[in-house]
C-alpha cells in the first residue's frame, strides 16, 4: 500500500509540473500583434492615488497594471530598507492611435517620506509624433558620501502624464514593475574610466537570420550577436532582448527595407529604442522614410559597469548593471497612408563586444541583474522569458520522470527479490 501511495505521489508531482509548464505566463504569446501591446500576464490591477496619504503599495519583484488620464498624476508607495537600490518602471501605452505631440510623455519620480526627490526619469514621443509604448523609471540609488534617500521606510513613486491641449484625451494604460538590487559588500570605484571603446564595430558576420519580435517586454524575443531579419507593419512595435554581461558593450542598428509602392516622404517614420534590465530608458533614435532603404544607429554606450550609475549622463547611467537589455522597434502608422497597410522588411544588427567581467560583490542574489548560461542559451534559441521558463520546467519534469522511473524499477526489483526469499528462494524463472 505504501508503495502504491508513493507511486501515486510521484505521478501527482509530475502531473502538477506538467500542468505548470502549460500554465506559465506567456503560454498564449501574442508576438507581433499589430498595434497591440502584450501586457505581463501576471500583472496585478492597482489603483494609483492622487496623494501620498492614500498611495497604493507595490511589492518587490511584482508587476502591476493601471491607467492614467490626460495630465494625470498617480502616487504609489514602496517600502525600502537601507541596503538595496530600488527601481520602479512604467510602460505607458496609449489606447488606439490618437494624436500625440512632441512633448507628450511621462515622468516617473521617487521621493522619501520628507518629499526629498531620490531619482526620476522622463520620456516623450519627441520628433516621432505617433502613439507607441513609452518607458521610464524612478530609482533610489545609494550614492557613497550622500545622506539623501538612505533610510529605511516608506518611499513614494509619482507617475505624471503630460499631454498637449490638442492631443488625444483618452486614458493611457500602465504596466508598472518594482525591482530591488542588493547592495555591495565593499565599495568600488565611482569615477568612470577616461578611455573606452566608442567606435562602432564591423557588422556581425554570418548573414541575416529570421526572428520575429514579441509584442511586449514580457514576450520580447531573445537575440544574441548577429543580423536578424523580420517584417514590421505600420503602427506595430516589436520587442527584442539581448543579454549583456558586466564589462560588455551593446551596439545596435536597424535598416528598414525599400518599398516598390512609391516614394512618399514620411518624417521620423521608424523608431528604435533601448531600455536596461530595470526598464529604464537608455537611448532612442528615429529615421524618416521615402521608399528607399533607411538606416539608423544607436549611439555607442560605455561598457556595463557598476560605477556607471554615478554618472549624470542618462545614457551612461542606464548601463549600470548586467542582464537583459530590450530593443523595441516601431513603424509609424502614417506609413500605411503612403505605402499601404502591409509589412516592410526590417533588419536589426546587434553586436555585443568585450569579455564578461566579474560581477560586483553583491550582498545577496543578483536576481535579474546578471547573465547566466541559461540566458545565453535562450538568446541562441530565440526564446522569450516565458518560453525559457517553460523549457526549464519541462527539463525538470524530464529529469524527475527519469528519476521516478529509475526508483520505480529499483523498487520493483527489490520487492521481487524479497518475495523470492520469503518463498524459499526457488529456481529462477527461465
C-alpha positions as CSV (number, residue, x, y, z in Angstrom):
1,X,0.0,0.0,0.0
2,X,2.8,2.4,0.9
3,X,4.5,1.7,-2.5
4,X,1.3,2.4,-4.3
5,X,0.8,5.7,-2.4
6,X,4.4,6.7,-3.1
7,X,4.0,6.0,-6.8
8,X,0.8,8.0,-6.8
9,X,2.5,10.9,-5.2
10,X,5.3,10.8,-7.8
11,X,2.8,10.7,-10.6
12,X,0.9,13.6,-9.0
13,X,4.1,15.7,-8.8
14,X,4.9,15.0,-12.4
15,X,1.4,15.8,-13.5
16,X,1.4,19.1,-11.5
17,X,4.8,20.0,-13.0
18,X,3.4,19.3,-16.5
19,X,0.4,21.5,-15.8
20,X,2.7,24.2,-14.5
21,X,4.6,24.1,-17.8
22,X,1.5,24.6,-19.7
23,X,0.1,27.4,-17.5
24,X,3.2,29.6,-17.1
25,X,2.8,33.2,-18.3
26,X,3.3,33.6,-22.0
27,X,1.5,30.4,-22.9
28,X,-0.6,32.3,-25.5
29,X,2.2,34.6,-26.6
30,X,0.9,37.4,-28.8
31,X,4.1,38.1,-30.8
32,X,3.7,40.8,-33.4
33,X,0.1,41.8,-32.9
34,X,-0.4,45.0,-34.9
35,X,-0.9,48.0,-32.7
36,X,-1.4,45.8,-29.6
37,X,1.0,45.8,-26.6
38,X,1.1,42.4,-24.8
39,X,1.0,43.2,-21.1
40,X,2.6,41.0,-18.4
41,X,0.2,38.1,-17.9
42,X,0.9,38.1,-14.2
43,X,0.4,41.8,-13.6
44,X,-2.0,42.7,-10.8
45,X,-4.5,45.5,-11.0
46,X,-3.7,48.5,-8.8
47,X,-5.2,52.0,-8.5
48,X,-2.9,54.9,-8.0
49,X,-3.9,57.7,-5.6
50,X,-4.0,61.4,-6.0
51,X,-1.9,61.9,-2.8
52,X,0.8,60.1,-0.9
53,X,-1.6,59.6,2.0
54,X,-3.7,57.1,0.0
55,X,-0.9,55.7,-2.1
56,X,-1.3,52.1,-3.2
57,X,1.5,49.8,-2.0
58,X,3.7,47.9,-4.5
59,X,5.5,44.7,-3.6
60,X,9.1,43.9,-4.8
61,X,9.6,41.8,-7.8
62,X,5.9,42.2,-8.8
63,X,4.2,43.8,-11.9
64,X,1.0,45.9,-11.9
65,X,-1.5,47.5,-14.3
66,X,-3.3,50.8,-14.0
67,X,-4.5,53.6,-16.2
68,X,-3.7,57.3,-16.2
69,X,-5.8,60.2,-17.7
70,X,-4.7,63.2,-19.6
71,X,-2.3,65.3,-17.5
72,X,-2.9,62.9,-14.6
73,X,-0.8,62.3,-11.5
74,X,-0.7,59.0,-9.6
75,X,1.1,58.0,-6.4
76,X,2.3,54.6,-5.3
77,X,4.1,53.5,-2.2
78,X,7.1,51.3,-1.8
79,X,8.8,50.2,1.4
80,X,12.6,50.2,1.2
81,X,15.4,49.1,3.5
82,X,18.7,51.0,3.8
83,X,20.8,48.5,1.9
84,X,19.3,48.0,-1.6
85,X,18.9,50.2,-4.6
86,X,15.3,50.3,-5.9
87,X,13.6,50.7,-9.3
88,X,10.0,51.3,-10.3
89,X,9.5,51.3,-14.1
90,X,6.4,52.4,-16.0
91,X,5.5,51.4,-19.6
92,X,2.8,53.8,-20.8
93,X,0.6,52.5,-23.6
94,X,-1.8,55.0,-25.3
95,X,-5.0,53.3,-26.3
96,X,-5.6,53.3,-30.1
97,X,-3.8,55.7,-32.4
98,X,-4.9,59.1,-31.1
99,X,-3.0,62.3,-31.8
100,X,0.2,62.9,-29.7
101,X,2.6,65.8,-29.7
102,X,6.4,66.2,-29.4
103,X,6.4,66.8,-25.7
104,X,3.7,64.4,-24.7
105,X,5.1,61.7,-22.4
106,X,5.5,60.5,-18.8
107,X,7.7,61.3,-15.8
108,X,8.4,58.8,-13.1
109,X,9.9,60.0,-9.8
110,X,10.6,58.7,-6.4
111,X,10.7,60.6,-3.1
112,X,11.2,59.7,0.5
113,X,8.8,60.5,3.4
114,X,10.2,64.0,3.7
115,X,9.5,64.7,0.0
116,X,13.2,64.6,-0.9
117,X,13.5,63.6,-4.5
118,X,15.6,60.5,-4.9
119,X,15.7,59.9,-8.7
120,X,13.5,60.4,-11.7
121,X,13.3,59.9,-15.5
122,X,11.0,61.4,-18.1
123,X,10.5,60.4,-21.7
124,X,8.4,61.8,-24.5
125,X,7.4,61.0,-28.1
126,X,9.9,63.5,-29.4
127,X,10.0,64.2,-33.2
128,X,8.3,60.8,-33.9
129,X,4.9,62.1,-33.1
130,X,2.8,58.9,-33.2
131,X,1.4,56.8,-30.4
132,X,3.5,53.9,-29.1
133,X,4.7,52.4,-25.8
134,X,6.9,54.8,-23.7
135,X,9.1,53.6,-20.9
136,X,10.7,55.4,-17.9
137,X,11.7,54.5,-14.3
138,X,12.4,56.1,-11.0
139,X,15.2,54.8,-8.8
140,X,16.7,55.1,-5.3
141,X,20.5,54.8,-5.8
142,X,22.6,54.6,-2.6
143,X,25.4,57.0,-3.5
144,X,28.5,56.9,-1.4
145,X,29.0,60.1,0.6
146,X,25.4,61.2,0.2
147,X,22.9,61.1,3.1
148,X,19.8,61.6,0.9
149,X,17.3,58.8,0.5
150,X,19.3,56.3,2.5
151,X,17.0,55.5,5.4
152,X,14.6,52.5,5.6
153,X,10.9,53.3,5.4
154,X,8.1,54.4,3.1
155,X,9.0,56.0,-0.3
156,X,6.5,57.3,-2.8
157,X,6.5,57.0,-6.6
158,X,4.8,59.6,-8.7
159,X,3.7,58.9,-12.3
160,X,2.8,62.1,-14.3
161,X,1.4,62.3,-17.8
162,X,2.0,65.4,-19.8
163,X,-0.2,66.0,-22.9
164,X,-0.7,69.0,-25.2
165,X,-4.1,70.6,-25.4
166,X,-4.7,69.2,-28.9
167,X,-3.6,65.7,-28.0
168,X,-5.9,62.7,-27.7
169,X,-7.7,62.9,-24.3
170,X,-8.0,59.1,-23.9
171,X,-6.5,57.2,-21.0
172,X,-3.1,55.5,-21.2
173,X,-2.6,52.1,-19.9
174,X,0.3,51.5,-17.5
175,X,2.5,48.5,-16.8
176,X,4.4,49.0,-13.6
177,X,7.2,46.9,-12.2
178,X,9.1,47.2,-8.8
179,X,12.6,45.7,-8.5
180,X,15.3,45.9,-5.9
181,X,19.0,45.4,-6.3
182,X,21.2,44.1,-3.5
183,X,23.9,46.3,-2.0
184,X,27.6,45.5,-2.3
185,X,29.7,44.1,0.4
186,X,32.5,46.5,-0.4
187,X,32.5,49.8,-2.3
188,X,34.3,50.0,-5.6
189,X,35.3,53.0,-7.8
190,X,32.8,55.7,-8.5
191,X,34.8,57.5,-11.2
192,X,34.4,56.5,-14.8
193,X,37.4,55.4,-16.9
194,X,38.6,58.2,-19.2
195,X,39.1,55.8,-22.2
196,X,36.6,53.4,-23.6
197,X,35.9,51.9,-27.0
198,X,33.4,54.3,-28.6
199,X,33.9,53.2,-32.2
200,X,31.2,51.1,-33.9
201,X,32.3,47.5,-34.6
202,X,32.0,45.9,-38.0
203,X,28.6,44.4,-38.8
204,X,28.2,40.9,-37.4
205,X,29.1,38.1,-39.8
206,X,27.0,35.1,-40.8
207,X,24.2,36.7,-42.8
208,X,20.7,37.5,-41.7
209,X,18.6,35.0,-39.7
210,X,14.8,35.4,-39.4
211,X,13.5,36.1,-35.9
212,X,10.1,37.7,-35.3
213,X,9.8,40.1,-32.4
214,X,7.5,40.0,-29.4
215,X,4.6,42.3,-28.6
216,X,5.8,43.5,-25.2
217,X,8.6,43.4,-22.6
218,X,7.4,40.1,-21.2
219,X,7.3,38.3,-24.6
220,X,10.4,40.0,-26.1
221,X,12.3,37.7,-28.4
222,X,15.8,36.8,-27.3
223,X,18.7,37.7,-29.5
224,X,22.5,37.2,-29.4
225,X,25.1,39.0,-31.6
226,X,24.1,38.7,-35.2
227,X,22.0,40.1,-38.0
228,X,18.3,39.5,-37.6
229,X,15.5,39.7,-40.3
230,X,11.8,40.3,-39.7
231,X,8.9,42.2,-41.1
232,X,7.1,45.1,-39.4
233,X,3.7,46.6,-40.2
234,X,2.7,50.3,-39.8
235,X,1.7,51.0,-36.2
236,X,3.5,47.9,-34.9
237,X,6.1,47.7,-32.1
238,X,8.4,44.7,-31.9
239,X,10.3,43.8,-28.8
240,X,13.7,42.0,-28.6
241,X,16.0,41.4,-25.6
242,X,19.8,40.9,-25.6
243,X,21.9,39.6,-22.6
244,X,24.8,42.0,-21.9
245,X,27.2,41.0,-19.1
246,X,29.5,43.1,-16.9
247,X,32.2,44.7,-19.0
248,X,30.4,44.2,-22.3
249,X,29.2,46.8,-24.7
250,X,26.0,46.6,-26.8
251,X,25.8,48.1,-30.3
252,X,22.6,48.1,-32.4
253,X,21.5,49.5,-35.7
254,X,18.4,48.9,-37.9
255,X,17.7,49.0,-41.6
256,X,14.2,49.5,-43.0
257,X,13.9,47.9,-46.4
258,X,12.7,49.5,-49.6
259,X,9.1,49.6,-50.9
260,X,8.0,49.2,-54.5
261,X,4.9,51.3,-53.9
262,X,6.1,54.9,-54.3
263,X,8.4,57.4,-52.9
264,X,6.3,59.5,-50.5
265,X,8.2,61.1,-47.6
266,X,7.2,60.2,-44.0
267,X,9.2,62.1,-41.4
268,X,10.6,60.1,-38.4
269,X,8.8,57.0,-39.6
270,X,10.8,54.4,-37.7
271,X,12.0,54.5,-34.1
272,X,14.5,52.2,-32.3
273,X,14.6,52.4,-28.5
274,X,16.9,50.8,-25.9
275,X,15.9,50.0,-22.2
276,X,18.0,48.5,-19.5
277,X,17.2,45.4,-17.3
278,X,15.1,47.5,-14.9
279,X,13.3,49.0,-17.9
280,X,15.0,52.4,-17.5
281,X,15.2,54.3,-20.8
282,X,18.7,54.4,-22.2
283,X,18.6,55.6,-25.8
284,X,16.3,56.3,-28.8
285,X,16.7,57.3,-32.4
286,X,14.4,57.8,-35.4
287,X,14.7,57.9,-39.1
288,X,12.5,59.2,-41.9
289,X,11.3,57.0,-44.8
290,X,10.9,57.7,-48.5
291,X,10.6,54.3,-50.1
292,X,14.3,53.6,-50.3
293,X,16.3,51.7,-47.5
294,X,16.6,53.8,-44.4
295,X,19.1,53.1,-41.6
296,X,19.7,54.3,-38.1
297,X,22.3,53.5,-35.4
298,X,22.0,53.9,-31.6
299,X,24.8,55.9,-30.0
300,X,27.7,53.8,-28.6
301,X,27.5,53.4,-24.9
302,X,30.1,52.6,-22.2
303,X,30.6,49.0,-21.2
304,X,28.3,47.8,-18.5
305,X,29.8,48.8,-15.1
306,X,28.5,49.4,-11.6
307,X,30.1,52.8,-11.4
308,X,28.1,54.0,-14.4
309,X,25.2,54.6,-12.1
310,X,27.0,57.6,-10.5
311,X,27.2,59.4,-13.9
312,X,24.9,62.4,-14.6
313,X,24.7,61.3,-18.2
314,X,21.4,59.4,-18.7
315,X,22.9,57.1,-21.4
316,X,25.8,56.2,-19.2
317,X,23.8,56.0,-16.0
318,X,21.5,53.4,-17.7
319,X,24.3,51.0,-18.4
320,X,24.6,50.3,-14.7
321,X,24.1,46.5,-14.5
322,X,24.2,43.3,-16.4
323,X,21.1,41.5,-17.6
324,X,18.6,41.6,-20.4
325,X,18.6,44.9,-22.4
326,X,15.5,45.5,-24.5
327,X,15.4,46.8,-28.1
328,X,12.0,48.0,-29.4
329,X,11.3,48.9,-33.0
330,X,8.2,50.9,-34.1
331,X,6.9,51.8,-37.5
332,X,4.7,54.8,-37.8
333,X,1.1,54.3,-38.7
334,X,1.5,57.1,-41.2
335,X,3.5,54.7,-43.4
336,X,0.2,52.9,-44.2
337,X,-1.3,56.1,-45.7
338,X,1.7,56.4,-48.1
339,X,2.6,52.8,-48.8
340,X,-0.4,50.7,-47.8
341,X,-1.1,48.7,-44.7
342,X,1.4,45.9,-45.4
343,X,4.7,44.9,-43.7
344,X,8.1,46.3,-44.7
345,X,11.3,44.3,-44.3
346,X,13.4,45.1,-41.3
347,X,16.9,44.1,-40.3
348,X,18.4,44.5,-36.8
349,X,22.2,44.2,-36.4
350,X,23.4,43.5,-32.9
351,X,27.0,43.5,-31.6
352,X,28.0,42.5,-28.1
353,X,31.7,43.2,-27.6
354,X,34.1,42.6,-24.7
355,X,34.8,39.6,-22.4
356,X,32.5,39.3,-19.4
357,X,34.0,40.5,-16.2
358,X,33.3,39.6,-12.6
359,X,30.1,40.9,-11.0
360,X,30.2,43.3,-8.1
361,X,30.4,41.8,-4.6
362,X,26.7,41.8,-4.1
363,X,25.4,41.1,-0.6
364,X,22.7,38.8,-2.0
365,X,21.4,37.1,-5.1
366,X,21.6,39.5,-8.1
367,X,18.2,38.5,-9.5
368,X,17.7,39.9,-13.0
369,X,20.9,41.9,-12.8
370,X,23.1,39.1,-14.1
371,X,23.7,36.9,-17.2
372,X,23.5,33.2,-16.8
373,X,24.3,30.2,-19.1
374,X,20.6,29.7,-19.4
375,X,20.2,33.3,-20.6
376,X,22.8,32.7,-23.3
377,X,21.0,29.5,-24.3
378,X,17.7,31.5,-24.6
379,X,19.5,34.2,-26.7
380,X,20.8,31.5,-29.0
381,X,17.4,29.8,-29.5
382,X,15.3,33.0,-29.6
383,X,13.2,32.1,-26.6
384,X,11.2,34.8,-24.8
385,X,11.3,34.8,-21.0
386,X,8.0,32.7,-20.6
387,X,9.2,30.2,-23.2
388,X,12.6,29.9,-21.4
389,X,10.7,29.4,-18.1
390,X,8.6,26.6,-19.7
391,X,11.7,24.9,-21.1
392,X,13.3,25.0,-17.6
393,X,10.2,23.4,-16.1
394,X,10.0,20.7,-18.8
395,X,13.6,20.0,-18.3
396,X,13.0,19.5,-14.6
397,X,10.0,17.3,-15.4
398,X,12.1,15.2,-17.7
399,X,14.8,14.7,-15.1
400,X,12.2,14.0,-12.4
401,X,10.5,11.5,-14.8
402,X,13.7,9.6,-15.4
403,X,14.5,9.6,-11.7
404,X,11.0,8.4,-10.8
405,X,11.2,5.6,-13.4
406,X,14.6,4.5,-12.1
407,X,13.3,4.5,-8.5
408,X,10.2,2.6,-9.5
409,X,12.3,-0.1,-11.3
410,X,14.7,-0.5,-8.4
411,X,11.7,-0.7,-6.0
412,X,10.1,-3.5,-8.2
413,X,13.4,-5.4,-8.3
414,X,13.8,-5.2,-4.5
415,X,10.2,-6.3,-4.0
416,X,10.7,-9.3,-6.3
417,X,13.9,-10.4,-4.5
418,X,12.3,-10.1,-1.1
419,X,9.3,-12.0,-2.3
420,X,11.6,-14.8,-3.7
421,X,13.4,-15.0,-0.4
422,X,10.1,-15.2,1.5
423,X,9.1,-18.0,-0.8
424,X,12.2,-20.0,-0.1
425,X,14.3,-18.8,-3.0
426,X,13.1,-21.3,-5.6
427,X,14.6,-21.6,-9.0
428,X,14.9,-18.5,-11.2
429,X,12.2,-18.4,-13.9
430,X,13.6,-19.1,-17.3
